[in-house]
């Protein structure tokens, strides 16, 4: 990286900023005019279980954003000895779906209910039947209807309903809008109009008409926008809500806010038909851009869109690396006991790499990484566990391999429908997120799980913050008015296809055996939910 050139870019106000609210970290990425990261900031945070529901407080949201931006400022000062005052553009992204309902004074009515909550089963089932379309538990419409079924008093007072990304954007720009990809996780979007499906909106209004609420669904949802469309500018109040030091100026264009699924697609150049990506972090999901609709609805498959409105088949799993992180923490605790503490990333590297020495089927071990419920497998609550028989090959390598397998096995179960039953064709699948930071491990195991080559780019660890920065750049630095697909292919990723790993036959067979064991033992996991409190 040319430090002098990067400094000039920042001082000239030509850098672009992307900020993403992940489940455990808020991350900011500043990119230059060549779309390369030049500075980063971060803030660690955790959701809280309050009254049985997973949430983040409003104070935590804003304090987290401000701390993340302050960390970015410190990074810029340390590296370039300059201050951020103007930017070419800003974009906000966040974990998708969930429920943020506000009254006419823009005051939140109940604590933010995140994607992680699984209390919406009755609502999701009834809406799926009504719409003849799979409506997942975590979608905003499921949360809203569950509140109605539960006769929650606040529903009559709703005037605004949005996602976390939409909320941040709304507060800093004054524009109540949402990127089409994130919007498709509130209620299904019509790919032809790139807005909420009019027939489903009508059916929902008819369904709840007896309640006589003073609103219709279309009144309370944010306007859906495609990538590149005008989504407003940073207001003076908005600038101060981000940068408490007062250096950041107002008037900066802000692109349509998107969900982490959409930014993951952008960050992996996977918005073109027959391409896809797998994001593996606290949760995991795969996104495959379809050439045509599926033959029928599937409970395990969510239908969403790319940030420019193309139809996508999504498999979303609530759990991925959280339990892996707990195992790594346990070994770090052991290091402290023997006074041999290493840097955190080295512990990950050693344990992940050691898993490669394990048996292809993990020696018979089966791991469930369920910190929270897992809708794909029908488990309502989290009970992490490892199952083994006395004669299984109980080694550290197999324990770590089983935990790594557990982080992607549910993803495999969902994708088997797409790849084996629907015969979906995929030209390129790209992985990104924390699971892939240790080279050659998560990538190899995912290739085995899906029995398809997996590419990982050098930017795999940059994730959605980089993706939303690219969407902002697409809006402000696209003089040729290229489509998003062409912009990514020709401008951002030109010549960069990443490093591809093909599936190893022995791994594929081992993962299939592990999956059979995993499915067969699911009743044990359910029993733990029923009996372990």
Buried (B, 14 or more C-beta within 10 A) or exposed (E): EEEEEBBBBBBEEBBBBBBBBBBBBBBBBBBBBEBEBBBBBBBEBEBEEEEEBBBBBBEBBBBBBBBBBBBBBEBBEEBBEEBBEBBBBBBBBBBBBBBBBBBEEEEBBBBBBBBBBBBBBBBBBBBBEBBEBBBBBBBBBBBBBBBBEEEBEEBBBBBBBBBBBBBBBBBBBEBBBBBBBBBBBBBBBBBEEBBBBEEBBEBBBEBBEEEEBEBBBBEBBBBBBBBBBEBBBBBEEBBBBBBBEEEBBBEBBBBBBBBBBBBBBBBBBBBBBBBBBBBBBBBBBBBBBBEEEBEEBBBBBBBBBBBBBBBBBBBBBBBBBBBBBEBBEEBBEEEEEEEEBEEEEEBBBBBBBBBBEBBBBBBBBBBBBBBBBBBBBEBBBBBBBBBBEEEBBBBEBBBBBBBBBBBBBBBBBBBBBBBEEBEBEBEBBBBBBBBBBBBBBBBBBBBBBBBBBBBBBEBBEBBBBBBBBBBBBBBBBBEEEBBBBEBBBEBBBEEEEBEBBEBBEEBBBBBBBBBEBBEEBBEEBBEBBEEEE
